[in-house]
Amino acid sequence: MKKTKSLNEELIKLMSELGIASIHRCTEDEEQAISDVQAQGQPIPGGIFAKKDGKYFKCTYNEVSDEDIDKLLRYRTISYLRIIRTAVLGFGTIISALLVYIAILLTSGI
């Protein structure tokens, strides 16, 4: 069976990449408390997740308003669209130049 990634972990990772949240390694005392909670059969507390190596990490949310998050996402989207546009224009220029070069080679009789 294929393992699926927790949606909460994916959300935390994306928020960290956007600068909305920070991820820090738990202290040894916190890791011991988490292990005790799991030994009792209870789930890991929210905002805490384990990496593959068994170490625990916690997520702290930065003080960012919903309006600022919306602005950030809007600007990131615009930035990514500009990058895509530049890449498409560059690729189109290269293809056009290659087609012109091929046409010149074909008409020159080489």
C-alpha positions in Angstrom: 0.0 0.0 0.0 1.3 3.4 -0.9 1.9 5.8 2.0 0.2 9.2 1.7 1.6 12.4 3.1 -0.4 14.0 5.9 -2.3 17.1 4.6 -1.3 18.9 7.8 2.4 18.2 7.2 2.1 19.4 3.6 0.3 22.5 4.7 3.0 23.2 7.3 5.7 22.7 4.7 4.1 25.1 2.3 3.5 27.7 5.0 7.1 27.5 6.0 8.2 28.0 2.3 6.0 31.1 2.2 7.4 32.5 5.5 4.0 32.2 7.2 5.2 29.5 9.7 8.5 28.4 11.1 9.6 24.8 11.8 11.9 24.1 14.8 13.2 20.9 16.2 11.6 19.9 19.5 13.8 19.8 22.6 14.7 16.6 24.3 12.2 17.2 27.0 9.4 17.9 24.5 10.4 14.7 22.5 10.2 12.7 25.7 6.7 14.2 26.5 5.6 13.4 23.0 6.9 9.8 23.3 5.0 9.4 26.6 1.8 10.7 24.9 2.2 8.2 22.1 2.9 5.4 24.5 -0.5 6.1 26.1 -2.1 5.6 22.7 -2.9 9.2 22.1 -2.2 11.1 18.9 0.7 13.5 18.5 -0.4 17.1 19.5 -1.3 19.5 16.7 1.5 21.4 15.1 4.0 18.7 15.9 5.2 16.1 13.4 7.9 13.5 13.1 10.4 13.1 10.4 11.6 9.8 8.9 14.5 9.7 11.3 12.2 9.8 14.3 13.0 13.3 15.4 10.1 15.6 16.2 9.5 19.1 14.9 7.1 21.8 15.9 5.4 24.5 13.8 5.1 28.0 15.1 3.0 30.5 13.2 4.2 33.9 12.5 2.0 36.9 13.2 0.6 37.5 9.7 -2.9 38.7 9.0 -5.1 37.0 6.5 -5.0 40.1 4.3 -1.2 39.9 4.3 -1.3 36.2 3.4 -3.6 37.0 0.5 -1.3 39.7 -0.7 1.7 37.4 -0.4 0.0 34.7 -2.4 -1.2 37.2 -5.1 2.4 38.5 -5.5 3.9 35.1 -5.6 1.4 34.0 -8.3 2.3 37.1 -10.4 6.0 36.4 -9.9 5.6 32.8 -11.0 3.5 33.8 -14.0 6.3 36.3 -15.0 8.9 33.5 -14.8 6.7 31.2 -16.9 6.1 34.0 -19.5 9.9 34.7 -19.7 10.6 31.0 -20.1 8.0 30.6 -22.9 9.3 33.6 -24.7 12.9 32.4 -24.5 11.9 29.0 -25.6 10.0 30.5 -28.5 12.9 32.6 -29.5 15.3 29.7 -29.5 12.9 27.6 -31.6 12.4 30.4 -34.1 16.1 30.9 -34.5 16.6 27.2 -35.0 13.8 27.1 -37.7 15.4 30.1 -39.5 18.8 28.4 -39.3 17.3 25.1 -40.7 15.6 27.1 -43.5 18.8 28.8 -44.4 20.6 25.4 -44.5 18.0 23.9 -46.7 17.9 26.8 -49.2 21.7 27.1 -49.4 21.9 23.6 -50.8 24.3 22.1 -48.3 
